[in-house]
Amino acid sequence: QVTLVESGGGLVQAGDSLRLSCAASGRTLSTDTMGWFRQAPGKEREFVSAIMWSSGRTFYADSSKGRFTISRDNAKNTAYLQMNSLKPEDTGVYYCAAAVGPKYGTSWLRSPNPYDYWGQGTRVTVSS
């Protein structure tokens, strides 16, 4: 069992920055993958970024590459998403997710379906 709690969302203007946090508890993340997804009203949940806990290898959606940075703090069992140069289209509820155990390949982590645990979400609103 893994419990995830997101924080750090808020209302900002275009061009501003936010740092989201995802605190995990319940089990070790040594073989897990932590992902960030977002969902806007009327749209499907979409991939933002992910990090493989053991290696630190990172993955980004095309929309976030170059602007967002995902990282982890092993001591705090926490993942972060640093979001810079925010755009109105970044608006949505951001969810932290954990996929437990090793997986085959890496293409799977861009879909929400393989993830086993989800946080309640933190809202990000970017105004023009």
Salt bridges, closest charged atoms under 4 A:
ASP32 OD2 - ARG27 NH1 2.31
GLU46 OE2 - ARG38 NE 2.65
ASP62 OD1 - LYS65 NZ 3.85
ASP90 OD1 - ARG38 NH1 2.84
ASP90 OD2 - ARG67 NH1 2.79
